[in-house]
Amino acid sequence: MTRAGDEAERLVRLAAAIDSLPMKLRAVHLLGTVDGLDYERIGFRLGLSVDEVERCTAEALMRIDRALCGRRNWLGRWR
């Protein structure tokens, strides 16, 4: 496969991973990454505390990483 083909496949997998997130995690992730909102503004918009936004952001990123990299131990990547 060509480099462009590899990149296109990766983007399709990324979009599928984001689409598979539960609604709250997907909303938090997209408001932060696409709309560029900070945690306080995301929380205000969704009726969540900043702590909950932080937790949802971490959970969303962990699930996306697992979907893209497989089911291995997520934390094991840094050990």
N, C-alpha and C positions, 0 to 999 in steps of 0.2 A: 504494500500500500504506500502511496506517496505521503510526503509530509503533510500536504494539505488535506489529504484523506484522513490521516491520523488525527489531525486537529479537528476536522469536522466530526469525526466519530466521538472524540473527547467532549466536544460541545453538546452533542446529542445526549451523551451519558450524563453530563452535568445538568442539562435541562430536565432530564428524567429524574435525577436525584432530587432536584429542587421541587419538582412537581409532586414527588412522593412524600414530601414532608407533611406532617399534620398542619392544618390551617394556621394555627397560632405561630408555629415555628417558621412556616413559610412567610407569613406576613412580617414577622420580626426581621427575618433574613433579608427579604426584598426591600423593606423600608430602609434598612441600613446600607445595603450594598447598591441598590439601584437608585433609590431616592436620596441617599446620602444623609439621612437623618441621624442625629446622635441619640444615645440611649434615652435621655430625658424626653426628647420629642416623640420617639417611638412609643415610650410608655404612656405619654399623654394621649397620643392618638388611639392607642389600643386599650387604655384603662389598666395599664400594668405598672408595677413599681420598677424602678431602675434595676433593682436586684433581679427581678423576674425577667426583664429584658436581657440582662447579662447571661442568666441561666439559659434562656431560650436561644440566644446567639451561640453559646457554646454547644448546646445540644444539636442545633441545626448544622453547625460546622462539622461536628463529630459524625452525624448521620450522613452528610454529603461525602465526607472523607471515606467512610466505610463503604458507601455505595460505589465510589470510584476506585478504591484500592482493595476491595474485598473485605471479608469478614474477620480478618485477623485482629488481634488486640490493638486498639487504636493507640493506646499509650505506649505500646511496645516499639513504636517507630522512633521514640526518643530515648530509649533505654540503651 
